[in-house]
Protein backbone atom coordinates (compact mmCIF):
# COMPACT_ATOMS: atom_id res chain seq x y z
CA UNK A 1 0.00 0.00 0.00
CA UNK A 2 1.30 3.45 -0.94
CA UNK A 3 1.51 6.33 1.51
CA UNK A 4 1.15 9.79 0.07
CA UNK A 5 4.09 12.03 0.82
CA UNK A 6 2.02 14.58 2.75
CA UNK A 7 0.30 11.90 4.81
CA UNK A 8 3.68 10.93 6.24
CA UNK A 9 4.43 14.45 7.51
CA UNK A 10 3.62 14.85 11.23
CA UNK A 11 0.63 17.12 11.81
CA UNK A 12 2.71 19.67 13.68
CA UNK A 13 4.79 20.33 10.57
CA UNK A 14 1.96 20.92 8.10
CA UNK A 15 1.52 24.59 7.19
CA UNK A 16 5.07 25.49 8.20
CA UNK A 17 7.45 26.90 5.63
CA UNK A 18 11.14 26.06 5.21
CA UNK A 19 12.16 28.80 7.63
CA UNK A 20 9.98 27.35 10.38
CA UNK A 21 7.39 30.13 10.47
CA UNK A 22 3.75 29.47 9.75
CA UNK A 23 2.46 30.15 6.26
CA UNK A 24 0.05 33.01 5.70
CA UNK A 25 -3.44 31.99 4.53
CA UNK A 26 -4.96 33.80 1.54
CA UNK A 27 -8.50 34.91 2.35
CA UNK A 28 -9.55 38.42 3.22
CA UNK A 29 -10.52 41.15 0.79
CA UNK A 30 -9.26 40.27 -2.69
CA UNK A 31 -9.13 44.00 -3.57
CA UNK A 32 -6.44 44.63 -0.94
CA UNK A 33 -2.82 45.08 -1.86
CA UNK A 34 0.06 43.15 -0.35
CA UNK A 35 3.70 43.98 0.17
CA UNK A 36 6.40 41.91 -1.51
CA UNK A 37 7.18 40.32 1.88
CA UNK A 38 3.53 39.34 2.38
CA UNK A 39 3.34 37.80 -1.09
CA UNK A 40 6.58 35.93 -0.43
CA UNK A 41 5.10 34.46 2.76
CA UNK A 42 1.94 33.37 0.95
CA UNK A 43 3.89 31.78 -1.91
CA UNK A 44 6.51 30.36 0.47
CA UNK A 45 9.33 31.94 -1.52
CA UNK A 46 11.79 34.75 -0.86
CA UNK A 47 10.96 38.42 -1.44
CA UNK A 48 13.80 38.45 -4.00
CA UNK A 49 12.00 35.72 -5.97
CA UNK A 50 8.73 37.70 -5.85
CA UNK A 51 10.57 40.68 -7.36
CA UNK A 52 11.92 38.38 -10.09
CA UNK A 53 8.36 37.26 -10.85
CA UNK A 54 7.34 40.92 -11.08
CA UNK A 55 10.30 41.82 -13.34
CA UNK A 56 9.60 38.82 -15.58
CA UNK A 57 5.95 39.87 -15.96
CA UNK A 58 4.66 36.71 -14.27
CA UNK A 59 3.12 38.57 -11.32
CA UNK A 60 1.46 41.97 -11.86
CA UNK A 61 2.52 44.66 -9.40
CA UNK A 62 2.39 48.40 -8.92
CA UNK A 63 5.55 50.38 -8.28
CA UNK A 64 5.19 52.94 -5.52
CA UNK A 65 6.93 56.33 -5.48
CA UNK A 66 9.31 55.08 -2.78
CA UNK A 67 10.54 52.26 -5.04
CA UNK A 68 8.61 49.48 -3.33
CA UNK A 69 6.06 47.27 -5.05
CA UNK A 70 2.59 46.15 -4.07
CA UNK A 71 0.63 43.25 -5.49
CA UNK A 72 -3.14 42.90 -5.59
CA UNK A 73 -4.24 40.05 -3.33
CA UNK A 74 -6.32 38.60 -6.19
CA UNK A 75 -3.18 38.49 -8.41
CA UNK A 76 -1.13 36.79 -5.68
CA UNK A 77 -3.92 34.24 -5.16
CA UNK A 78 -4.22 33.61 -8.91
CA UNK A 79 -0.47 33.04 -9.16
CA UNK A 80 -0.53 30.71 -6.13
CA UNK A 81 -3.36 28.61 -7.56
CA UNK A 82 -1.72 28.49 -10.98
CA UNK A 83 1.60 27.40 -9.46
CA UNK A 84 -0.21 24.71 -7.48
CA UNK A 85 -1.86 23.42 -10.68
CA UNK A 86 1.47 23.40 -12.52
CA UNK A 87 3.08 21.49 -9.66
CA UNK A 88 0.28 18.92 -9.54
CA UNK A 89 0.43 18.47 -13.32
CA UNK A 90 4.21 17.96 -13.18
CA UNK A 91 3.86 15.35 -10.42
CA UNK A 92 1.17 13.51 -12.37
CA UNK A 93 3.37 13.49 -15.48
CA UNK A 94 6.34 12.23 -13.47
CA UNK A 95 4.23 9.43 -11.98
CA UNK A 96 2.99 8.49 -15.47
CA UNK A 97 6.51 8.34 -16.89
CA UNK A 98 7.78 6.30 -13.93
CA UNK A 99 4.87 3.85 -14.26
CA UNK A 100 5.51 3.44 -17.98
CA UNK A 101 9.18 2.77 -17.25
CA UNK A 102 8.21 0.18 -14.65
CA UNK A 103 10.00 2.05 -11.88
CA UNK A 104 6.88 3.13 -10.01
CA UNK A 105 4.55 0.21 -9.61
CA UNK A 106 2.61 -1.70 -7.06
CA UNK A 107 4.56 -2.60 -3.95
CA UNK A 108 4.23 -6.08 -2.50
N, C-alpha and C positions, 0 to 999 in steps of 0.2 A: 504494500500500500504506500502511495506517495504522500509526503507531507509538503504542503505548500510552504515556500520560504517564509512568508510572513506569519504563518501559524506557529513556526518554531521560535519566533522572537518573544521573549518574556513580555507580559503585559506592561510592565513598568517601563519598557523601552520604546513602546509604540508612541508615535507622535513626538519623538525627540530627535532633533537634528544632529548632525555630526559634531557640533560643538558642545552638545549636551544641554542646550536650552530648548524649551518647548517651542514647537512650531506655532505660527500665528494662524488661526482659522480665518477663512475669507468671510463672508457674511457682512452684515452692516449695509449701509447705503452705497449702492453701486455707483452713485454719482460723485462720491467723495474722491479726493485725490490722496495719493500715498507718496511718501518719500522713497527714495531709492533704497534706503535701509529697510523700510517696511516691506517693500516689494521683495527684497532679497530674503527676508525672513519667511515670507509666504512661499516663495519658490524654493527655499532651502539652498540658496546659492549665495555667493558673495556680492556685495554692492558693486564691486569692480565688474563682475560678470553681467549684472543688470545694466550697467552703463554700456557694456559691449553690445548687449541686445538692442539698446536704444540707438547706438551709433550705426549698427547694422540694419536698422529699420525693422527689426523683428518685434519690437515692443514700442508702441507709440508713447511719446512723453512730451511734456511741455518744458521748455527751458525758462527758468525764472531770471529776473534781472540780476540776481546775486550769483548766477552761474550754476545753481543747483537745478535739478530736474524733479518734476512730479509726474506721476503716472495715474491715470484714472483707474479706480478700483475695478471697473468692469473690464478694462484692457488687461490688467494683471490677472484677473480671474480667467479671462478668455485664453491668455497665454498658458496659464497653469493647466487648464483643462486640455488644451491642445497638446501640451508637452506630455501629459498623462496618457492621452490617446496614442501619441507616437511611441511612447515607451511600451505600452501594452501591445501595440502592433509589432514592434521589434521583437518582443519576447515571444509572441505567438509564432512569428516567422522563424526565430531561432529554434523553438521547440519542433516546428514542422521539419526543418532541415535536419535536426538531430534524429528525429524519428525515422526519416527517410534513409539516413545513413546507418541506422541500426544502433546508434549510440545511446539513444534515449528511448528505452522501451520498458515493458513491464518488469518490475522487480519480483523475484521469487520469494 
